[in-house]
Amino acid sequence: MRLHHLLLLAGFALALLSGRANAGEYILGTGDIVSVNVYGHPELEVKAVEVDAKGEVVLPLLGYVAIGGMSPTGAGKAIAARLKEGGFILKPLVNLLVVKYDSQQAVVLGQVNKPGQYVLQRGSRLTDLIAQAGGVSPTGADTVILQHLQDGKRVDTSFQLGSLFAASSPAANPVIASGDVIYVPQAPVFYIEGEVNKPGAYRLEPGMTLLQAVALGGGLTRRGTLGGAEIHRASAEGKLDATTAAADAPIRANDVIDIGQSLF
């Protein structure tokens, strides 16, 4: 039992001696629920107290204590300081733990494997949230949109996935703030029908040609031919125009490719 007390005391001491929050440490805010333990004073234990709208919690002896915007380590030190300054405990050792994370969250939507709300750690960046959401799904675009509140207005910023994960500059992979929304749109697609082995909808890659589109569609059937292949494309007026296309014809988003039969 004595060894257990010594280990517990060491844990409290380490918590107090940590001057700054670690880079990945959570920041407390409204709605979080915390527990507070004061070593050697079980009567001061609080198993679950909610951080209110002012960022404060109500504790025995102290009343309201502001901990919003602090890390759990910093909040424990602030409570200890209040206990000492008030003359309640000469050398207080306080341990504060987060029971429920609820204040610092961002939303990841669209074409990701696990869309939803995610708790932010201190310094969470855009790539961290995408990773938490299971990564971009196969139907996701190469662009990620970050919706951020700035001066009371919603600002949308687009990021290319390739450069985002290779970014060396912090500005190219921004830190996410509570309330941010990350949206991954669906990748552009084209449709292929007629004499191909696997007709259907396919992801459109940059610079794709008719020949490459046919390859994605499983290639030509025995009766299929590229001669006379048609691309049905919406005009500026919204009408669907059909044009005969060569093998190197570029494919655009929402094109419908019709592969006809050979006459022989």
MIDOSE-1310 file (N, C-alpha, C; in nm, 2 decimals, decimal comma, always signed):
residues 264
mrlh	+0,08/-0,12/+0,00/+0,00/+0,00/+0,00/+0,09/+0,13/+0,00; +0,20/+0,12/+0,08/+0,29/+0,24/+0,08/+0,35/+0,26/-0,05; +0,39/+0,16/-0,13/+0,44/+0,18/-0,26/+0,34/+0,24/-0,35; +0,22/+0,20/-0,34/+0,11/+0,25/-0,42/+0,10/+0,40/-0,40
hlll	+0,11/+0,44/-0,27/+0,09/+0,59/-0,24/+0,21/+0,67/-0,29; +0,33/+0,60/-0,29/+0,45/+0,67/-0,34/+0,44/+0,69/-0,49; +0,39/+0,59/-0,56/+0,37/+0,60/-0,71/+0,27/+0,71/-0,74; +0,16/+0,71/-0,66/+0,06/+0,81/-0,69/+0,11/+0,95/-0,66
lagf	+0,19/+0,96/-0,56/+0,25/+1,09/-0,53/+0,34/+1,14/-0,64; +0,42/+1,04/-0,69/+0,51/+1,07/-0,80/+0,43/+1,12/-0,92; +0,32/+1,06/-0,95/+0,23/+1,10/-1,06/+0,18/+1,24/-1,05; +0,14/+1,27/-0,92/+0,09/+1,41/-0,90/+0,20/+1,51/-0,92
alal	+0,32/+1,47/-0,87/+0,44/+1,56/-0,88/+0,47/+1,59/-1,02; +0,47/+1,49/-1,10/+0,51/+1,50/-1,24/+0,41/+1,59/-1,31; +0,28/+1,58/-1,28/+0,18/+1,66/-1,34/+0,20/+1,81/-1,30; +0,24/+1,84/-1,18/+0,26/+1,97/-1,14/+0,39/+2,03/-1,20
lsgr	+0,49/+1,95/-1,21/+0,62/+2,00/-1,26/+0,62/+2,03/-1,41; +0,52/+1,98/-1,48/+0,52/+2,00/-1,63/+0,47/+2,15/-1,65; +0,56/+2,23/-1,68/+0,53/+2,37/-1,70/+0,44/+2,41/-1,81; +0,47/+2,35/-1,93/+0,39/+2,38/-2,04/+0,31/+2,26/-2,09
anag	+0,20/+2,28/-2,16/+0,13/+2,17/-2,22/+0,21/+2,11/-2,33; +0,20/+1,98/-2,34/+0,26/+1,91/-2,46/+0,19/+1,95/-2,58; +0,26/+1,94/-2,70/+0,20/+1,98/-2,82/+0,07/+1,92/-2,86; +0,05/+1,79/-2,81/-0,07/+1,73/-2,85/-0,17/+1,73/-2,73
eyil	-0,15/+1,81/-2,63/-0,24/+1,80/-2,51/-0,37/+1,88/-2,54; -0,48/+1,83/-2,49/-0,61/+1,88/-2,51/-0,63/+2,02/-2,44; -0,71/+2,11/-2,50/-0,74/+2,23/-2,44/-0,88/+2,23/-2,39; -0,90/+2,26/-2,26/-1,03/+2,26/-2,20/-1,12/+2,37/-2,24
gtgd	-1,25/+2,34/-2,25/-1,35/+2,44/-2,29/-1,49/+2,40/-2,24; -1,58/+2,49/-2,28/-1,72/+2,47/-2,23/-1,78/+2,33/-2,28; -1,84/+2,26/-2,18/-1,90/+2,14/-2,21/-1,81/+2,02/-2,17; -1,68/+2,04/-2,15/-1,60/+1,93/-2,11/-1,63/+1,89/-1,96
ivsv	-1,62/+1,77/-1,93/-1,64/+1,72/-1,80/-1,51/+1,66/-1,74; -1,47/+1,71/-1,62/-1,34/+1,67/-1,57/-1,36/+1,62/-1,43; -1,26/+1,54/-1,38/-1,25/+1,50/-1,24/-1,13/+1,56/-1,18; -1,14/+1,59/-1,05/-1,03/+1,66/-0,98/-1,00/+1,58/-0,85
nvyg	-0,87/+1,54/-0,83/-0,82/+1,48/-0,71/-0,71/+1,56/-0,65; -0,72/+1,57/-0,52/-0,62/+1,64/-0,44/-0,55/+1,53/-0,35; -0,43/+1,51/-0,37/-0,36/+1,40/-0,30/-0,37/+1,42/-0,15; -0,41/+1,32/-0,08/-0,42/+1,32/+0,07/-0,55/+1,39/+0,12
hpel	-0,64/+1,43/+0,03/-0,76/+1,50/+0,07/-0,88/+1,44/-0,01; -0,92/+1,32/+0,03/-1,04/+1,26/-0,04/-1,16/+1,34/-0,04; -1,18/+1,43/+0,07/-1,30/+1,51/+0,08/-1,31/+1,62/-0,03; -1,20/+1,64/-0,09/-1,20/+1,74/-0,20/-1,21/+1,68/-0,34
evka	-1,23/+1,55/-0,34/-1,24/+1,48/-0,47/-1,37/+1,52/-0,54; -1,36/+1,55/-0,67/-1,48/+1,57/-0,76/-1,47/+1,48/-0,87; -1,56/+1,39/-0,89/-1,56/+1,29/-0,99/-1,60/+1,33/-1,13; -1,69/+1,43/-1,13/-1,74/+1,48/-1,26/-1,80/+1,62/-1,24
vevd	-1,73/+1,71/-1,30/-1,78/+1,85/-1,30/-1,77/+1,91/-1,44; -1,87/+1,98/-1,48/-1,87/+2,03/-1,62/-1,81/+2,17/-1,62; -1,74/+2,20/-1,73/-1,69/+2,33/-1,75/-1,80/+2,42/-1,81; -1,84/+2,53/-1,74/-1,95/+2,60/-1,78/-1,92/+2,70/-1,89
akge	-2,02/+2,78/-1,93/-2,01/+2,87/-2,04/-1,90/+2,98/-2,02; -1,86/+3,00/-1,90/-1,75/+3,10/-1,87/-1,62/+3,03/-1,86; -1,62/+2,90/-1,88/-1,49/+2,83/-1,87/-1,45/+2,80/-1,73; -1,55/+2,79/-1,64/-1,52/+2,77/-1,50/-1,58/+2,64/-1,45
vvlp	-1,53/+2,59/-1,34/-1,58/+2,47/-1,27/-1,60/+2,51/-1,12; -1,69/+2,45/-1,06/-1,72/+2,47/-0,91/-1,65/+2,36/-0,83; -1,56/+2,40/-0,74/-1,49/+2,30/-0,66/-1,51/+2,33/-0,51; -1,49/+2,22/-0,43/-1,50/+2,24/-0,28/-1,40/+2,34/-0,23
llgy	-1,43/+2,42/-0,14/-1,35/+2,53/-0,08/-1,32/+2,65/-0,17; -1,31/+2,63/-0,30/-1,27/+2,73/-0,39/-1,38/+2,80/-0,46; -1,49/+2,73/-0,47/-1,60/+2,79/-0,55/-1,57/+2,78/-0,70; -1,59/+2,89/-0,77/-1,56/+2,89/-0,92/-1,42/+2,91/-0,95
vaig	-1,36/+2,82/-1,03/-1,22/+2,83/-1,08/-1,22/+2,83/-1,23; -1,15/+2,92/-1,29/-1,14/+2,93/-1,44/-1,04/+2,84/-1,49; -1,08/+2,74/-1,57/-0,98/+2,65/-1,63/-1,00/+2,65/-1,79; -1,10/+2,72/-1,84/-1,12/+2,72/-1,99/-0,99/+2,77/-2,06
gmsp	-0,95/+2,71/-2,17/-0,84/+2,75/-2,24/-0,71/+2,69/-2,19; -0,71/+2,62/-2,08/-0,59/+2,56/-2,02/-0,59/+2,41/-2,07; -0,47/+2,35/-2,06/-0,45/+2,21/-2,07/-0,49/+2,15/-1,94; -0,52/+2,02/-1,93/-0,55/+1,95/-1,80/-0,43/+1,97/-1,70
tgag	-0,31/+1,97/-1,75/-0,19/+1,99/-1,66/-0,20/+2,13/-1,61; -0,22/+2,23/-1,69/-0,22/+2,37/-1,65/-0,34/+2,39/-1,56; -0,45/+2,33/-1,58/-0,57/+2,35/-1,49/-0,54/+2,29/-1,35; -0,47/+2,18/-1,35/-0,44/+2,12/-1,22/-0,35/+2,21/-1,14
kaia	-0,25/+2,27/-1,21/-0,16/+2,37/-1,14/-0,24/+2,49/-1,10; -0,33/+2,54/-1,18/-0,41/+2,66/-1,14/-0,49/+2,63/-1,01; -0,55/+2,51/-1,00/-0,63/+2,47/-0,88/-0,54/+2,46/-0,76; -0,42/+2,40/-0,78/-0,33/+2,39/-0,67/-0,28/+2,52/-0,62
arlk	-0,26/+2,62/-0,71/-0,22/+2,75/-0,67/-0,33/+2,82/-0,59; -0,46/+2,80/-0,63/-0,57/+2,86/-0,55/-0,58/+2,80/-0,41; -0,56/+2,67/-0,40/-0,56/+2,60/-0,27/-0,45/+2,66/-0,18; -0,33/+2,68/-0,24/-0,22/+2,73/-0,16/-0,24/+2,87/-0,12
eggf	-0,28/+2,96/-0,22/-0,30/+3,10/-0,19/-0,41/+3,12/-0,09; -0,51/+3,03/-0,09/-0,62/+3,05/+0,01/-0,59/+3,00/+0,15; -0,47/+2,94/+0,16/-0,43/+2,89/+0,29/-0,50/+2,76/+0,33; -0,56/+2,69/+0,23/-0,63/+2,56/+0,26/-0,53/+2,44/+0,27
ilkp	-0,43/+2,44/+0,18/-0,33/+2,33/+0,19/-0,19/+2,39/+0,16; -0,10/+2,35/+0,24/+0,04/+2,41/+0,23/+0,10/+2,37/+0,10; +0,10/+2,24/+0,06/+0,17/+2,20/-0,06/+0,07/+2,10/-0,14; -0,03/+2,16/-0,20/-0,13/+2,08/-0,27/-0,08/+2,01/-0,40
lvnl	-0,12/+1,89/-0,41/-0,08/+1,81/-0,53/-0,22/+1,78/-0,60; -0,24/+1,83/-0,72/-0,37/+1,82/-0,78/-0,36/+1,75/-0,92; -0,45/+1,66/-0,94/-0,45/+1,58/-1,07/-0,59/+1,61/-1,13; -0,59/+1,66/-1,25/-0,72/+1,68/-1,32/-0,72/+1,60/-1,45
lvvk	-0,83/+1,52/-1,46/-0,84/+1,43/-1,58/-0,97/+1,47/-1,65; -0,96/+1,46/-1,78/-1,08/+1,48/-1,86/-1,17/+1,36/-1,87; -1,29/+1,37/-1,82/-1,38/+1,25/-1,82/-1,45/+1,24/-1,96; -1,49/+1,36/-2,01/-1,56/+1,37/-2,13/-1,51/+1,48/-2,22
ydsq	-1,46/+1,46/-2,33/-1,42/+1,56/-2,43/-1,54/+1,61/-2,51; -1,57/+1,74/-2,50/-1,69/+1,78/-2,57/-1,67/+1,92/-2,63; -1,57/+2,00/-2,60/-1,57/+2,14/-2,64/-1,49/+2,17/-2,77; -1,38/+2,10/-2,79/-1,30/+2,13/-2,90/-1,32/+2,03/-3,01
qavv	-1,40/+2,06/-3,10/-1,44/+1,96/-3,21/-1,44/+2,02/-3,34; -1,41/+1,94/-3,44/-1,43/+1,98/-3,58/-1,51/+1,87/-3,65; -1,56/+1,90/-3,77/-1,65/+1,81/-3,84/-1,58/+1,78/-3,97; -1,58/+1,65/-4,01/-1,52/+1,60/-4,14/-1,64/+1,54/-4,21
lgqv	-1,67/+1,59/-4,33/-1,78/+1,55/-4,41/-1,74/+1,51/-4,55; -1,83/+1,45/-4,62/-1,81/+1,42/-4,77/-1,74/+1,28/-4,78; -1,66/+1,27/-4,88/-1,60/+1,14/-4,93/-1,48/+1,10/-4,85; -1,51/+1,07/-4,72/-1,41/+1,01/-4,63/-1,46/+0,88/-4,58
nkpg	-1,38/+0,80/-4,52/-1,42/+0,67/-4,48/-1,50/+0,67/-4,35; -1,48/+0,77/-4,26/-1,55/+0,78/-4,14/-1,59/+0,92/-4,11; -1,69/+0,98/-4,18/-1,74/+1,11/-4,16/-1,79/+1,13/-4,02; -1,78/+1,25/-3,96/-1,83/+1,27/-3,83/-1,76/+1,38/-3,76
qyvl	-1,79/+1,40/-3,63/-1,73/+1,50/-3,54/-1,60/+1,43/-3,47; -1,50/+1,51/-3,46/-1,37/+1,46/-3,41/-1,32/+1,56/-3,30; -1,27/+1,51/-3,19/-1,21/+1,59/-3,09/-1,07/+1,64/-3,13; -1,05/+1,77/-3,11/-0,92/+1,83/-3,15/-0,82/+1,82/-3,04
qrgs	-0,70/+1,77/-3,07/-0,59/+1,79/-2,97/-0,52/+1,92/-3,00; -0,44/+1,96/-2,91/-0,37/+2,09/-2,94/-0,28/+2,08/-3,06; -0,29/+2,17/-3,15/-0,21/+2,16/-3,27/-0,25/+2,07/-3,38; -0,38/+2,02/-3,37/-0,43/+1,93/-3,47/-0,43/+2,00/-3,61
rltd	-0,38/+1,94/-3,71/-0,37/+2,00/-3,84/-0,47/+1,93/-3,94; -0,48/+1,99/-4,05/-0,58/+1,94/-4,15/-0,56/+1,79/-4,18; -0,43/+1,75/-4,20/-0,40/+1,61/-4,23/-0,43/+1,52/-4,12; -0,42/+1,57/-3,99/-0,45/+1,49/-3,88/-0,60/+1,45/-3,88
liaq	-0,69/+1,55/-3,91/-0,83/+1,52/-3,91/-0,87/+1,43/-4,02; -0,81/+1,45/-4,14/-0,84/+1,35/-4,25/-0,80/+1,21/-4,21; -0,69/+1,20/-4,14/-0,64/+1,07/-4,10/-0,74/+1,01/-3,99; -0,79/+1,09/-3,90/-0,88/+1,05/-3,80/-1,01/+1,00/-3,87
aggv	-1,05/+1,06/-3,98/-1,17/+1,02/-4,05/-1,15/+0,90/-4,14; -1,03/+0,84/-4,13/-1,01/+0,72/-4,20/-0,95/+0,74/-4,34; -0,92/+0,86/-4,37/-0,86/+0,90/-4,51/-0,97/+0,92/-4,61; -0,93/+0,97/-4,72/-1,03/+0,99/-4,83/-1,07/+0,86/-4,90
sptg	-1,20/+0,85/-4,92/-1,25/+0,73/-4,98/-1,22/+0,72/-5,13; -1,23/+0,61/-5,20/-1,20/+0,60/-5,34/-1,28/+0,69/-5,43; -1,39/+0,73/-5,38/-1,48/+0,82/-5,46/-1,45/+0,97/-5,43; -1,35/+1,00/-5,34/-1,32/+1,13/-5,31/-1,23/+1,21/-5,41
adtv	-1,25/+1,34/-5,42/-1,18/+1,42/-5,51/-1,04/+1,44/-5,46; -0,95/+1,50/-5,54/-0,82/+1,54/-5,50/-0,81/+1,67/-5,43; -0,92/+1,73/-5,40/-0,93/+1,86/-5,34/-1,00/+1,85/-5,20; -0,95/+1,91/-5,10/-1,02/+1,92/-4,97/-1,05/+2,07/-4,94
ilqh	-1,18/+2,09/-4,89/-1,22/+2,22/-4,86/-1,23/+2,24/-4,71; -1,16/+2,34/-4,66/-1,17/+2,38/-4,52/-1,26/+2,50/-4,50; -1,36/+2,48/-4,43/-1,46/+2,59/-4,40/-1,42/+2,64/-4,26; -1,38/+2,77/-4,25/-1,33/+2,83/-4,13/-1,40/+2,96/-4,10
lqdg	-1,43/+2,99/-3,97/-1,50/+3,11/-3,94/-1,40/+3,22/-3,91; -1,41/+3,33/-3,99/-1,31/+3,43/-3,98/-1,38/+3,57/-3,97; -1,36/+3,64/-3,87/-1,43/+3,77/-3,85/-1,58/+3,76/-3,86; -1,64/+3,65/-3,81/-1,78/+3,62/-3,82/-1,83/+3,57/-3,95
krvd	-1,74/+3,55/-4,04/-1,79/+3,50/-4,18/-1,72/+3,37/-4,21; -1,80/+3,28/-4,28/-1,75/+3,15/-4,32/-1,66/+3,17/-4,44; -1,53/+3,12/-4,43/-1,44/+3,13/-4,54/-1,40/+2,99/-4,59; -1,41/+2,97/-4,72/-1,37/+2,84/-4,77/-1,24/+2,84/-4,84
tsfq	-1,15/+2,75/-4,80/-1,02/+2,74/-4,86/-0,99/+2,60/-4,91; -0,95/+2,59/-5,04/-0,92/+2,46/-5,10/-0,78/+2,42/-5,09; -0,76/+2,29/-5,07/-0,62/+2,24/-5,07/-0,61/+2,11/-5,15; -0,50/+2,10/-5,23/-0,48/+1,98/-5,31/-0,42/+1,87/-5,22
lgsl	-0,48/+1,75/-5,23/-0,44/+1,64/-5,14/-0,29/+1,61/-5,15; -0,24/+1,60/-5,28/-0,10/+1,57/-5,30/-0,01/+1,66/-5,24; -0,03/+1,79/-5,25/+0,06/+1,89/-5,19/+0,04/+1,90/-5,04; -0,09/+1,87/-5,00/-0,12/+1,88/-4,86/-0,04/+1,79/-4,77
faas	-0,03/+1,66/-4,81/+0,05/+1,56/-4,74/+0,20/+1,57/-4,76; +0,24/+1,65/-4,86/+0,38/+1,67/-4,88/+0,43/+1,81/-4,84; +0,34/+1,88/-4,77/+0,36/+2,02/-4,73/+0,47/+2,02/-4,63; +0,57/+2,12/-4,65/+0,67/+2,14/-4,55/+0,64/+2,27/-4,47
spaa	+0,56/+2,36/-4,53/+0,52/+2,48/-4,47/+0,40/+2,46/-4,38; +0,40/+2,51/-4,26/+0,28/+2,50/-4,17/+0,16/+2,56/-4,23; +0,17/+2,67/-4,31/+0,06/+2,74/-4,37/-0,01/+2,65/-4,47; +0,07/+2,56/-4,53/+0,01/+2,47/-4,63/-0,07/+2,35/-4,57
npvi	-0,05/+2,33/-4,44/-0,13/+2,23/-4,37/-0,18/+2,29/-4,24; -0,28/+2,37/-4,24/-0,32/+2,46/-4,13/-0,37/+2,39/-4,01; -0,35/+2,45/-3,89/-0,41/+2,40/-3,77/-0,56/+2,42/-3,77; -0,63/+2,32/-3,72/-0,78/+2,32/-3,72/-0,83/+2,38/-3,59
asgd	-0,93/+2,47/-3,61/-0,99/+2,53/-3,49/-1,13/+2,47/-3,46; -1,17/+2,48/-3,34/-1,30/+2,43/-3,30/-1,41/+2,49/-3,38; -1,50/+2,41/-3,44/-1,60/+2,46/-3,52/-1,57/+2,45/-3,67; -1,45/+2,42/-3,71/-1,41/+2,41/-3,85/-1,48/+2,29/-3,91
viyv	-1,51/+2,30/-4,04/-1,57/+2,20/-4,12/-1,48/+2,16/-4,23; -1,44/+2,03/-4,24/-1,36/+1,98/-4,35/-1,45/+1,90/-4,44; -1,44/+1,94/-4,57/-1,53/+1,87/-4,67/-1,45/+1,82/-4,78; -1,47/+1,69/-4,81/-1,40/+1,63/-4,93/-1,51/+1,60/-5,03
pqap	-1,52/+1,67/-5,14/-1,62/+1,65/-5,24/-1,60/+1,52/-5,32; -1,70/+1,48/-5,39/-1,69/+1,36/-5,48/-1,60/+1,39/-5,60; -1,52/+1,30/-5,64/-1,44/+1,31/-5,75/-1,53/+1,32/-5,88; -1,48/+1,40/-5,98/-1,56/+1,40/-6,10/-1,56/+1,26/-6,17
vfyi	-1,67/+1,23/-6,24/-1,68/+1,10/-6,30/-1,73/+1,12/-6,44; -1,71/+1,01/-6,52/-1,76/+1,00/-6,66/-1,84/+0,87/-6,66; -1,92/+0,85/-6,77/-2,00/+0,73/-6,79/-1,96/+0,67/-6,92; -1,95/+0,54/-6,92/-1,93/+0,47/-7,05/-2,03/+0,35/-7,07
egev	-2,08/+0,34/-7,19/-2,18/+0,24/-7,21/-2,16/+0,19/-7,35; -2,24/+0,09/-7,39/-2,23/+0,03/-7,52/-2,13/-0,10/-7,52; -2,05/-0,11/-7,62/-1,97/-0,23/-7,64/-1,84/-0,23/-7,56; -1,85/-0,22/-7,43/-1,73/-0,23/-7,34/-1,77/-0,34/-7,24
nkpg	-1,67/-0,40/-7,18/-1,69/-0,52/-7,09/-1,75/-0,48/-6,96; -1,72/-0,36/-6,91/-1,77/-0,31/-6,78/-1,82/-0,17/-6,79; -1,94/-0,16/-6,85/-2,00/-0,03/-6,86/-2,04/+0,03/-6,72; -2,04/+0,16/-6,70/-2,07/+0,22/-6,57/-2,01/+0,35/-6,56
ayrl	-2,01/+0,40/-6,43/-1,95/+0,53/-6,40/-1,81/+0,51/-6,34; -1,71/+0,59/-6,38/-1,57/+0,58/-6,34/-1,52/+0,72/-6,30; -1,42/+0,71/-6,22/-1,35/+0,84/-6,17/-1,27/+0,90/-6,29; -1,29/+1,02/-6,31/-1,22/+1,10/-6,41/-1,08/+1,14/-6,36
epgm	-0,98/+1,10/-6,42/-0,84/+1,14/-6,39/-0,80/+1,26/-6,48; -0,71/+1,35/-6,43/-0,67/+1,46/-6,51/-0,61/+1,41/-6,64; -0,64/+1,48/-6,75/-0,59/+1,45/-6,88/-0,63/+1,32/-6,95; -0,74/+1,26/-6,90/-0,79/+1,13/-6,95/-0,84/+1,14/-7,09
tllq	-0,81/+1,04/-7,17/-0,85/+1,04/-7,31/-0,95/+0,93/-7,33; -1,02/+0,93/-7,45/-1,12/+0,82/-7,48/-1,06/+0,68/-7,47; -0,94/+0,66/-7,52/-0,87/+0,53/-7,51/-0,85/+0,49/-7,37; -0,81/+0,58/-7,28/-0,79/+0,54/-7,14/-0,93/+0,51/-7,07
aval	-1,03/+0,59/-7,11/-1,16/+0,56/-7,06/-1,22/+0,42/-7,09; -1,19/+0,38/-7,22/-1,23/+0,25/-7,26/-1,16/+0,14/-7,18; -1,03/+0,17/-7,15/-0,95/+0,07/-7,08/-1,01/+0,05/-6,94; -1,05/+0,17/-6,87/-1,12/+0,16/-6,74/-1,25/+0,08/-6,75
gggl	-1,31/+0,09/-6,86/-1,44/+0,02/-6,88/-1,42/-0,13/-6,92; -1,30/-0,18/-6,90/-1,27/-0,32/-6,92/-1,24/-0,35/-7,07; -1,22/-0,25/-7,15/-1,18/-0,27/-7,29/-1,30/-0,30/-7,37; -1,28/-0,31/-7,50/-1,39/-0,34/-7,60/-1,43/-0,48/-7,59
trrg	-1,56/-0,50/-7,62/-1,61/-0,64/-7,64/-1,57/-0,68/-7,78; -1,60/-0,81/-7,81/-1,56/-0,86/-7,94/-1,63/-0,78/-8,06; -1,74/-0,73/-8,03/-1,81/-0,65/-8,13/-1,79/-0,50/-8,13; -1,71/-0,46/-8,03/-1,69/-0,32/-8,01/-1,59/-0,26/-8,10
tlgg	-1,60/-0,13/-8,13/-1,50/-0,06/-8,21/-1,49/+0,09/-8,16; -1,37/+0,14/-8,17/-1,35/+0,28/-8,14/-1,40/+0,37/-8,25; -1,40/+0,31/-8,37/-1,45/+0,39/-8,49/-1,60/+0,43/-8,47; -1,63/+0,56/-8,47/-1,76/+0,60/-8,45/-1,81/+0,62/-8,31
aeih	-1,71/+0,61/-8,21/-1,74/+0,63/-8,07/-1,79/+0,77/-8,05; -1,90/+0,78/-7,97/-1,96/+0,92/-7,95/-1,94/+0,96/-7,80; -1,92/+1,09/-7,79/-1,93/+1,15/-7,65/-2,05/+1,24/-7,64; -2,13/+1,21/-7,54/-2,25/+1,29/-7,52/-2,21/+1,39/-7,41
rasa	-2,22/+1,52/-7,44/-2,17/+1,62/-7,34/-2,27/+1,74/-7,33; -2,30/+1,79/-7,21/-2,39/+1,90/-7,20/-2,33/+2,03/-7,25; -2,41/+2,10/-7,33/-2,36/+2,23/-7,38/-2,38/+2,34/-7,28; -2,34/+2,46/-7,31/-2,36/+2,57/-7,22/-2,50/+2,60/-7,20
egkl	-2,59/+2,56/-7,30/-2,73/+2,59/-7,28/-2,80/+2,48/-7,21; -2,72/+2,37/-7,17/-2,78/+2,26/-7,10/-2,83/+2,15/-7,18; -2,81/+2,16/-7,32/-2,85/+2,05/-7,41/-2,74/+1,95/-7,42; -2,78/+1,82/-7,44/-2,69/+1,71/-7,45/-2,65/+1,70/-7,60
datt	-2,52/+1,73/-7,63/-2,48/+1,72/-7,77/-2,39/+1,60/-7,79; -2,40/+1,53/-7,90/-2,32/+1,41/-7,93/-2,22/+1,44/-8,04; -2,10/+1,40/-8,02/-1,99/+1,42/-8,12/-1,91/+1,30/-8,13; -1,87/+1,27/-8,25/-1,78/+1,16/-8,28/-1,64/+1,19/-8,23
aaad	-1,58/+1,09/-8,16/-1,45/+1,12/-8,09/-1,34/+1,03/-8,14; -1,22/+1,08/-8,15/-1,11/+0,99/-8,18/-1,05/+0,94/-8,05; -0,96/+0,84/-8,06/-0,90/+0,77/-7,95/-0,83/+0,87/-7,85; -0,78/+0,98/-7,90/-0,71/+1,07/-7,81/-0,79/+1,19/-7,77
apir	-0,92/+1,18/-7,79/-1,02/+1,29/-7,75/-1,02/+1,30/-7,60; -1,01/+1,42/-7,54/-1,01/+1,44/-7,40/-1,15/+1,42/-7,34; -1,15/+1,36/-7,22/-1,28/+1,33/-7,15/-1,30/+1,44/-7,04; -1,42/+1,48/-7,03/-1,46/+1,58/-6,93/-1,55/+1,52/-6,82
andv	-1,57/+1,59/-6,71/-1,66/+1,54/-6,61/-1,80/+1,53/-6,66; -1,87/+1,42/-6,63/-2,01/+1,39/-6,66/-2,03/+1,36/-6,81; -1,92/+1,34/-6,89/-1,93/+1,29/-7,02/-2,00/+1,15/-7,02; -2,08/+1,12/-7,13/-2,13/+0,99/-7,15/-2,07/+0,94/-7,28
idig	-1,99/+0,83/-7,27/-1,93/+0,77/-7,38/-2,01/+0,65/-7,43; -2,04/+0,66/-7,56/-2,11/+0,54/-7,62/-2,02/+0,47/-7,72; -1,99/+0,35/-7,70/-1,91/+0,27/-7,78/-2,00/+0,18/-7,87; -1,99/+0,20/-8,00/-2,08/+0,12/-8,09/-2,02/-0,01/-8,14
qslf	-2,10/-0,08/-8,22/-2,06/-0,21/-8,27/-1,99/-0,20/-8,40; -1,89/-0,29/-8,43/-1,83/-0,30/-8,55/-1,92/-0,36/-8,66; -1,91/-0,31/-8,78/-2,00/-0,36/-8,89/-1,96/-0,50/-8,93; -1,84/-0,54/-8,90/-1,79/-0,67/-8,95/-1,76/-0,76/-8,83
